[in-house]
Structure formats: C-alpha cells, structure tokens
C-alpha cells in the first residue's frame, strides 16, 4: 500500500469510528448483513468500505447487543483457514406474508435475514361477513406464528389480496368469497387483532416481488406480471419501481373488452343467450379460471378438472386454447404499448396453460410487435406461495428499515 493510501485508510478509520459516526457505522454494518442474509468478515469489510479494525469493533458491539451472530464457517472460502459467517439471529423476530386467495390461502414466515421458518397452506372457506373473514385470517396468522420454532415474536404482516389495493388499506371490490371484506379498515382491524403492523397489497404486485426474490427476474428489469388465477390481476414495474395505483382503474386489465376470433353467434349454434355473453367478453372472462370456465360453459364445453385445459387433447380444447392465447396476446399488447416492459411474467393457476401455448404466443407477438417483451412462465401454480413470499419480503423490508433506523438513532437494544 502506498503512503497516500495508508494516510487515507488511517483517516477513514479514525473518522469512521468517532463518537458521532459510530451509530451510523453500526447501522451501515447491520444494513449490509440484513441485505445479504449472511456475510463473512472479509465480505463485510468490502461491502461497508470500513477497515478491518473498524468492522471488528462494530461486529463485536452488534454481537453484544444481540443483533448479530456467528453462524459457523464458510465452506466456499477455499483451502486454508475459513471465515466465519455473520448474520442476524432468528430470535430477533419474524415477519409473515399471507396470500389470501379465493380458493386457498398460503402463509410463509421469514426471519430478518430472509430465511424461511415455515409455511402453511389452508383452503379459503366461504365467509358469512367481512368480520368473519378477518377473524379467520387473524386465527390463521396466530396459529401459524405459534407453530414456528425459534423465530421470536411476529414483527409485521403483509397480506396479498386478489384485488386492487391502494395506500396499503383501501381495497377494490373482491370476488366471492372475499367480497364481504370492507373497502377500508381491514388492515387496521387485523392489526388490532394481532397487535403488530399489518399492510395490504395487490397479489400481482407481491407475486412480482416473489418471482424476483426467487431469481426468475432481475430486480432492475421493467416488467408486467399477469396473475391468472380465480381472478385476473396485473402488476407493472418500471425503472422507477412498482406502479402504485391512484384509483382502482389503473391496471384493471380484467375490465378491458375482448372479442376472440371464432366466438361469433354461429360458433354457439342457436343459443342466443350464449352468443350475447360471448359478445361481451372481457380479458378477465378469459384470463381467469372462473371466467374461462364460464366461457366454456357458454360454448357447451365441459371438463372434469382444470388440468385438462393444458393436458387434454380434443378439438374443443384446442379451440379454448386458441381463445386463451388470443386474450394473452391482447393483454401483452396493451402492456407493450403503454409501459414498454422488457419482460412479461405469467403466474397463477392458469400458468401451466400459458406454458402449453407459449410457442404460439411468442409467434403471434413477434408478428405484432417489433421488439416483443421476454416471456417468463416460472412454473406451475404453487397455491400462492410465490405471492406469499413476495408479501413476506415486503414486510421484512419494512421491519429491517425500522431496525436499522433505530440503530442509526443510537437506540441499541
């Protein structure tokens, strides 16, 4: 190291460890550990830009405060002496993400390092009122939290709903069986029941966060995500972040009219009522399980199981798949001309159907768009686990910010 570098390093070390900078450096060290989940001491030095001696003192102080623990050796460090991994202990507490679905509800708990502590899947019952729905959700969260081992207290909850959520609490009208939930006050009521901060989010927004957390999509990629489940919901992310709606109309792709080829009156024989219903189709009536089954019923097509939509072979099912593909093309085309995304992600119960028609979908988009977005179908339906993960990551981010802010303010436990 040259003389100038040594002088700069010594000045940096002295500056970074004085009384005024100490809380800021403690917060910086903790923040980097929370972001990464686990780091070796050498990695922590690189991430913070602090000297080895400074990091050693800061880590010791955080360990004494119970905010950092040593997790054994790093097997990836290569031959020779291996570095101990540092992380935040699970005993500090956990957060829960809940995907409150129309058919089933999935919960996942993460500690502040992002480690999964447990998951729980429950069928969503039919509720007599919004109050009953809130009581059921509160009971599910309470029982799930009790079942976790070594995860400390629940610090926060984020609930993903299959509807448009504004300002973390205002909900657009939801389909049954969640239609009884109040437009306002659901989060506050659930918060009072559980005694921890609760926020609400649109399920598609949380699915987009979950898909990114799982590595299917880069965090800085502009994207539109379509959740094709019992209902259709859509999330949009630009370079500035996820688009937050001012009103329930923004992102309501389900309400857009759609006229699929081959569903004119002649396609349904003499059933005038069926012809009328098909003539007033929307994207939501084709790109959702409930809507698509209704369209099929109007066409006189019956199936025993939803899986037949992508596994079955018949001329009638081919016709349904063509209709579904056309609707997807229309939805992606709207997204392309309004937000110009680099990627379109398709999740939900109908994701396997999207995977089945992916070659035709790419071909049609290439014909209509000069630079079609990349299409990503992460996998089969996971009953909302990816959405729950996104909700948990959102809650985790908020609690980590709160903890770092307390340490920055000099409020060590």
Buried (B, 14 or more C-beta within 10 A) or exposed (E): EEEEEEEEEEEBBEEBBEEEBBBBBBBBBBBBBBBBBBBBBEBBBEBBEBBEEBBBBBBEBBBEEEBBBEBEEBEEBEEEEBBEBBBBBBEBBBBBBBBBBBBBBBBBBBBBBBBEBBBBBBEBEEBEEBEBBBBBBBEBBEEBBEEBEEBBEBBBBBBBBBBBBBEEBBBBEBBEBBEBBBEEBBBEBBBEBBEBBBBBBBBBBBBBBBBBBBEBBEEEBBBBBBBBBBBBBBBBBEEEEBBBBEEBEEBBBBEBEBEBEEBEBEBBEEBEEBBEBBEEBBBBBBBBBBBBBBBBEBBEBEBEEBEBBBEBEEEBBEBBBBBBBBBBBBBBBBBBEEBEBBBBBBBBBBBBBBBBBBEBBEEBBEEEBEEBBEBBBBEEBBBBBBBBBBBBBBBBBBBBEEBBEBBBEEEBE
